[in-house]
Amino acid sequence: MNCYKLRDLLQIKNGKDHKELGEGNIPVFGSGGIMRYADKAIYDEESILLPRKGTLSNIQYVNKPFWTVDTIYYTVINQQLANTFFLYNYLKTLDLSSLDSGTGVPSMTFNSYYDLKIYLPSLETQQKIADVLLSLDTKIELNNRINTELEAMAKTLYDYWFVQFDFPDANGKPYKTSGGKMVYNEALKREIPEGWSADIVGNVLGKTPASNKVLNQEILLTGSIPVIDQSKDYICGFTDDKSALIKPTQPHIVFGDHTRIVKLVNFEYARGADGTQVLISNNKRMPGYLLYQTVAGIDLSNYGYARHFKFLKDSMIVIPNDAIAARYHGAVTPWFEKIKEGVFENQQLMLFRDWLLPMLMNGQVTVTQ
């Protein structure tokens, strides 16, 4: 191992304001991740993004043109000494909290970073380790893309059948486009297919799960039961607390009362935070996967903080006939089963990567090929 100061391995550059940039396909990064997409790049080489303010552990890697704002630094890597992806993973293993120079919001200066001691193996060894870690991240990203595409397919079919009303008619043709009978519905103030109806969300919801226990964040570290909360992460942690276990007999929808985030859960789980509402259908004309799409499509952005669930329950929705509801549920079930497989495979890959990473970095595990 060779010892360096971080200043030997990279140059730190300031981000800039993005407000004058036009719209485009260049990601604009802040300390929390991608903020928007713009038409201009601040740098177009492989780089490590280091937080200047905010969450100091949120170090990011980028290998395509990008822009950074002033809450995050970008870097120019000395590739004669360091493999960028290896160094990124190395820095993620460090606890930077003791270097915080901020009095309120966590902050880091150039010198706080530059003075870090970094221990690196040879460039060849760095490349081998980076290849292993990159292969894990590539598989995780592939699963994410597949899941995104499957979600999009289910959403497209939902829009086609339940928004445009072009579900297959008795002859297999698009219902509304082919002249299917439409009837004006007073509650919805629009036409819907004959035999369909309208109701509020609250009237199609069943009882909440038998286990209503909510787990605290600090115990969601290990275990076999995935924990779902209202954060953006699909699974926020794990627990072995069997008293919190929920066993769905049909898909459940977890709705964040504070965040408006909607998640579909078709596996055993536990609830992970206050404000997470569990929605279950009590109506065969609104089966679980259909209820999920319906709830996810309701716009609650104009309603006040922490009152979203009340307005959600009062929202008026279309209720299809039995046959079309069941047909949609059957069509998308294999897609959501595949999504579930991808979610759990990614969880295992991430756990393995996080277990392997420190041992690769300190030389406890070596890569031989």
Buried (B, 14 or more C-beta within 10 A) or exposed (E): EEEBEBBBBBEBBEBEEBEEBEEBEBBBBBBEEEBBEBEEBBBEBBBBBBBBBBEBEBBBBBEEBBBBBBBBBBBBBBBEBBBBBBBBBBBBEBEBEEBBEEEEEBBBBBEBBBEBEBEBBEBEBBBBBBBBBBEBBEBBEEBBEBBEEBBEEBBEBBEBBBEEBBBBBEEEEBBBEEEBEBEEBEEBEEBBBEEBBBBBBEEBBEEBBEBEEBBEEEBBEEBEBBBBBBBEEBBBBBBEBEEBBBEBEEBBBBBBBBBBBBBBBBBEBBBBBEBBBBBBBEBEBBBBBBBBBBBBBBEBEEBEEEEBBEBBBEBEBBBBBEEBBBBBBEBBBEBBEBBBEBBBEBBEBBEEBEEBBBEBBEEEBEEEE
